[in-house]
Amino acid sequence: MSAAMATLLRRALRPLGRLPGGPWPAADVPLRARSHGAGLLYPDHIPTSPLQKALLAAGSAGMALYDPYRHDMVAVLGETTGHRTLKVLRDQMRKDPEGARILQERPRISLSTLNLGKLQSLPEGSLGREYLRFLDENRVSPDTRAPTRFVDDEELAYVIQRYREVHDMLHTLLGMPTNILGEIVVKWFEAVQTGLPMCILGALFGPIRLSARTLQVLVSELIPWAVQNGRRAPSVLNVYYERRWDQPLGALREELGITAPPMHIQGMA
């Protein structure tokens, strides 16, 4: 299955290989509307036809379901299926003062933009300190987020890039680890919050690999909690996290209406 899907993606992308390209820009470079070559809207933009998008969506969906840790395939799926939903999210950001500022300033979250020393010096329990603790304990890096390529609107391209880069922030807010169960719980929260098709698919099909005992816990306790919090919280894309590093995590959770998870799931899978 994986080989077949890989072949499909290669065939879909083959006509795109002739596009001018170069090294990916640093993650601290904001996405802006300017000329980047014939038909390119932002540095990593790859223009695609509706047929190419459909092929990319089908192939990436199959591979993402086969291997949920193929974040590159999850990224392609999000970009090729989420256009209408991204417009809704963009409009929500425009109507919110904090969200509108994010759209205007285009902050990026990466190792090159984070002041790790400052985050380390923040008080225990602050958002910045707890976010850094999450990165350390789970051995993850914000630099693993793929650049946007297949969204044919530079502002919407930033919206989905922002969604990717605050994903680990949502893990921190929800108190979820990066094991398969934690990722599924976050996907349920994101599905309710954003309505992105890739989040909905991940939430519905991610549990296939769980054991019967873990699946029972997920369905009976964790999904209801994630859905309730996702519905109650305002859009998490409207939070300018970089300007709230020193805010106590508990205070931010209270502001957003996010409650503590019903159980500790670090060792479950």
Disulfide bonds with the S-S distance in Angstrom:
none
